[in-house]
Amino acid sequence: MKTCVFFLLTFFSLFTFAAPATELDLMPYPKQLTLQSGYLKLDKSFHVVIDGADSPLLRKELERFVTRLQKQTGLTVVSPAIRKADAKKITAPVLRVVVANIPETENGYALERDETYRLEVNSAQVNLTANTRTGAVRGLETLLQLIGVQKKTVRVPHMVIEDAPRFVWRGVLLDSSRHFLSIDTLKRQLDALAAAKYNIFHWHLTDDQGWRMESNAFPKLHELASDGEYYSQQDIREIVAYAQQRGIHVLPEIDIPGHASAIALAYPALMSAPGPYEKEIRWGVHKPTLDPTNEKVYEFVDKLMAEISTLFPFEYVHIGGDEVDPEHWNNNADIQAFMKKNALADHRALQAWFNRRVVKILEKHQRKMIGWDEIQHPDLPKNIAIQSWQGPDAVSDAISHGFQAILSTGYYLDQPQPAAYHYRNDPVPVMESINDQVRAGETWQTWSFEIPRKRGSAIKGTFTLIENEDDQRGFIDFAGKSRRALHAMKNIHGETHFHLDTWMGVFAPRITLNNGQLQGDVIVGNTPYTISGKQIAGSTMPGTQMPSAIHQPALTDAARELVLGGEAALWAELVDDTVIDLRLWPRAFAVGERLWSPLALQDDGSMYRRMQRVSDLAVVSINLQHHQQARDGMSKFVSKPQDIKPLEIFSQAIEQAQYYHRHHEKHVYGTYSKADPLNFFVDTLPAESLAVRELDQLVDNFLENPRDKKVRQQLLALLKTWEKNHQPLMQVIERNPRLADIKPLAQRVDQVTQLGLKLVEQLVREKPLPVGQVEPARKLLRDAQQMHQEIVVSAAYPIEKLLNAAY
């Protein structure tokens, strides 16, 4: 990879100019960047000078910087590479590092509030100044991105960067409970987290399916509930130190009182039901729950937190607290008597009672509580933090009641979703302006809908459409959620289309509304659900009214300040060592930018360009393996290395089914458990196809101006690449029996490609598609959009745009 820095140098040498906001290959992009004329040339005489506070951790990070610089550029840096400033004149080229203050003990205990840095590149040297070591670490990552991969002449443009994060909490959750992750894998992810300027590694160590932390106080936990796969206390200290060097805090999560099947297996006497309990390998929510009325439970928690506090110096401990199934509490006569005696109205009040006790235990060990949405309760102190998996409504509720909050909804990277979807998501709840009032001369209609899913309850709600002679608009009310506006409403050949972002991903109905009946489907992510419903109100239905709305509470500036930030989550039902980089990266760079950079940064095109280049740099600089894991996965299906190329081209036109469609499919057709292998062709695919994204953009540009020869040639070139690949692909499939399952997908890709080429020709010739060919073409495309082997031919969506324009 070559950075755009290299190509811009001719401009820098001529004059100073105000560059576009995201001209350089940086991610996350700095708060303020000013380019200046000229550049600094680096050669083997380059070295680092510490001209301020010093520490062993700072020196280790500078040594790592020099090693990565050598990987990226091939420069053999002069030895010693790192020097302390003295009375002698500093000669160029150097990196001069000035850190204002480093505490006597760098124990990484408190959440670092100052990560600011200033980076100046001038004709003599690079100056990096920061108030803290953490700030210097962030600045070093920016400098490495500026340098990029330059193997001959290494030059860095003159500039000044003033940078600081927007949010203080920028985390990634990695789940070692569902699938154990090796120490080497974790270290590689920590290197990448530091490159993306994250500062929290949320380590999900326990759940129903496994206990992964060695416990001296309760050894049966790791002996009985880990299958022998757990982290020793020395392993944990090693990871904590590795993260600390990179400016990252490690937040341990120990799930209580629910998600406790592993505890139940080891210490059944602590549970609310007598058992017996067995090892749990199924995914999902399970019933074993700690008994809040048993004093032995609090002794257990106390000893466990004492042990955790010696291993994890961070000020917070995550207790989980989500999805507590109350069945065992409800069926336990002693627990019910306890609730009655203490005037605890329901299981939420009982959980709050339990959490109050846990808060005091954590305080005893100088720790603060953080947990998922369900721990929020008026009886708990306001110094706890709420991490939300339930979305902006839950965040609004938490901060409006004075709790600190962290958003994870919309940042679930275990779901295959487009990076753009995550990038549009912001931790601070947006008070959307919705025009839901009917004016004179307008008509309206409200429709109820239901969307069955293969796992979990159906999605229900209503949407309302409002029309006048010049405009149409609308809003949707999902059951239990606040009202949301509909976007891009249009009627396409009798189908009503609109879309909006939801907790599930992009939600895009394609529906017919006839004679009071609603039919059609909804694209959730990239995969259709069947939808049905009926009209329940409207201007033509006398006596009916629009549905009442749930609105987010009005938020004060003080309430918004309680949003600490956000956290990407990589739950591990479908993640292990062999695919983790492919699942997490490069999208985690986009989430990292949303949590660090100014909110005004919203350009998807710039984001994707920089995300690809920064992630390619990370392959060289820190050995990130998302590309390699895809190739390694494909290599397991073929007998000859050259057979991988047709598979790679084929994979451009397809995607994993997004949202939780894959999980739901396994629930129906697999065991939905740890027994389901992760060695199918779908497991070799990234979260989204950038080629399909390119196709979609080319189709839009082509439809806007079919006479644009350049766009037409680019569109045809992409489709013809897939067309030419079909025969080699079919030969690879015939030679390798393990690929038999994807043969129908290969045929669908070819059919979609051929239809796309035909439709481009029709549109260029301005000849409508014959009426008799329209429905067969639409059926072909919609069949291709259905799941097969947990995969969809996502290229069918842009081609459907061509079909809609061709008649």
ABEGO torsion letter per residue (X at the ends): XBBAAAAAAAAAAABBBBBBABABBBOBBBABBBBBBEBBBBBAABBBBBBBBBBAAAAAAAAAAAAAAAAAAGBBBBOBABBBBBABBBBOBBBBBBBABBBABBAGABBBABABBBBBBBAABBBBBBABAAAAAAAAAAAAAAAEBBABBBBBBBBBBBBBBABABBBBBBBAAABBBBAAAAAAAAAAAAAAGBABBBBBABBAAEBABBBAABAAAAAAAAGGBBBBAAAAAAAAAAAAAAGBBBBBBBBOABGAAAAAAABAAABABAOBBBBBABBEBBABBBBAABAAAAAAAAAAAAAAAAABABABBBAEGBGBBAAAAAABAAAAAAAAAAGBABAAAAAAAAAAAAAAAAAAAGBBBBBBAAABBAABBAABBBBBAAEAAAAAAAAAAGBBBBBABGABAABBBBAAAAAABBABBBBBBBBABBBBGBBBBBBBBBBBBABEBBBBEBBBBBBBAABBBBBBBBBGBBBBBBBGBBBBGGBBBBBBBBAAEBBBBBBBBBGGBBBEBBBBEABBBBBBEBBABEAABBGBBBBBBBBBBBBBAAAAAABAEBBBBBBAAABBAAAAAAAAOAAAAAAAAAAABBAABABAAAAAAAAAAAAAAAAAAAGBAAAAAAAAAAAAABABAAAAAAAAAAAAABBBBBEAAAAAAAAAABAGBAABBBABAAAABBABBAAAAAAAAAAAAAAABAABAAAAAAAAAAAAAAAAAAAAAAAAAAABAAAAAAAAAAAAAAAAAAAAAAAAAAAAAGBBBBAAAAAAAAAAAAAAABBBGGBBBAAAAAAAAAAAAAX
